[in-house]
Amino acid sequence: MDLPARDGDGYLANMNDWSEEVGKAMALADGIELDEAKWSQILQALEYYEEFQSVPPIRKFAKHIGIDQKEIFALWMTGPMKPITKYGGLPKPTGCV
């Protein structure tokens, strides 16, 4: 699959280019395996964004989905909001991610 244009950080240049297939292909191209737990968090971040028109900080996101933020960090092994938003086709998070 040819990926849509991405910026220097790997985020989509145009959010409208996102689909589940694109998100999964982006992760694969970046060497990231998206298991069910990770994909579920991506979809929950999309729902949050649609409702509030913003990317949540990690604390707010963890509370929103009812998972301790330490578990989210352990799952992603990095600042989780960056890959969650990147592969969800969302804007780059700002602040504490």
Secondary structure as GFF3:
##gff-version 3
##sequence-region A 1 97
A	DSSP	three_ten_helix	15	17	.	.	.	ID=ss1
A	DSSP	alpha_helix	20	29	.	.	.	ID=ss2
A	DSSP	alpha_helix	36	52	.	.	.	ID=ss3
A	DSSP	alpha_helix	58	65	.	.	.	ID=ss4
A	DSSP	alpha_helix	69	76	.	.	.	ID=ss5
A	DSSP	alpha_helix	81	87	.	.	.	ID=ss6
###
